[in-house]
Structures are given as structure tokens and as C-alpha cells.
């Protein structure tokens, strides 16, 4: 399996970078909000699955080879 971003256009790579920035901003915001408003569960219950599924989607995107 070859994983490389060189096969994608610059525009697609920028989109993926911006998507990751939005995901990370969401995680920081959730972590802050849960602590600020004393929500009775740990922020990793939200942040963990977000990062796992975003990582999985990114790996699938990188591993995809056009036919």
C-alpha cells in the first residue's frame, strides 16, 4: 500500500489541512466548554472518537488509489 499526498492536487491538500484545523479547533472548544460549564463527563468522550474517526478517514483518503 502506497500512502502519499503527492497524487492529490494542491487544492485538495489545502482542503484536508483546513479540515484538520477545524477538527482540532472543535476539540479545543469542546474541551474548554466541558471544563467551563462543569459537564459531568470527561472531554475525551467527545474528543477521542472525533480524532479517531478523523484519523481513519484521513488514512482511507491517503490509501486511496485512483483506478
C-alpha positions as CSV (number, residue, x, y, z in Angstrom):
1,X,0.0,0.0,0.0
2,X,1.4,3.3,-1.0
3,X,0.4,6.4,1.0
4,X,1.3,9.7,-0.4
5,X,-0.2,13.1,-0.8
6,X,1.7,13.9,-4.0
7,X,-1.0,12.2,-6.1
8,X,-3.5,14.9,-5.0
9,X,-3.8,18.4,-6.2
10,X,-2.6,21.3,-4.1
11,X,-6.2,22.4,-3.7
12,X,-7.3,19.1,-2.2
13,X,-4.3,19.0,0.1
14,X,-5.2,22.5,1.4
15,X,-8.8,21.4,1.9
16,X,-7.6,18.5,4.0
17,X,-5.3,20.8,6.1
18,X,-8.2,23.2,6.7
19,X,-10.5,20.3,7.6
20,X,-7.9,19.2,10.2
21,X,-7.6,22.7,11.6
22,X,-11.4,22.8,12.0
23,X,-11.4,19.4,13.7
24,X,-8.7,20.5,16.1
25,X,-10.4,23.8,16.9
26,X,-13.6,21.9,17.7
27,X,-11.7,19.6,20.0
28,X,-10.2,22.5,21.9
29,X,-13.5,24.2,22.1
30,X,-15.3,21.1,23.4
31,X,-12.5,20.5,26.0
32,X,-12.8,24.1,27.2
33,X,-16.6,24.1,27.2
34,X,-16.9,20.9,29.2
35,X,-14.5,22.2,31.8
36,X,-16.1,25.7,31.9
37,X,-19.7,24.5,32.4
38,X,-18.8,21.5,34.6
39,X,-20.4,18.9,32.4
40,X,-20.3,15.6,34.3
41,X,-18.2,13.6,31.8
42,X,-14.6,13.7,30.6
43,X,-13.9,15.6,27.4
44,X,-12.2,12.6,25.9
45,X,-15.6,11.0,25.4
46,X,-16.2,13.6,22.7
47,X,-12.6,14.4,21.6
48,X,-11.4,10.8,21.4
49,X,-13.9,9.5,18.9
50,X,-13.6,12.7,16.8
51,X,-9.9,12.3,16.4
52,X,-10.1,8.5,15.8
53,X,-12.7,8.8,13.1
54,X,-11.0,11.8,11.5
55,X,-7.7,9.9,11.5
56,X,-9.4,6.9,10.0
57,X,-11.0,9.0,7.3
58,X,-7.6,10.6,6.5
59,X,-5.9,7.2,6.3
60,X,-8.5,6.0,3.9
61,X,-8.1,9.1,1.9
62,X,-4.3,8.7,1.7
63,X,-4.5,5.0,0.9
64,X,-7.0,5.5,-1.9
65,X,-5.5,5.0,-5.4
66,X,-7.3,6.2,-8.4
67,X,-8.1,3.4,-11.0
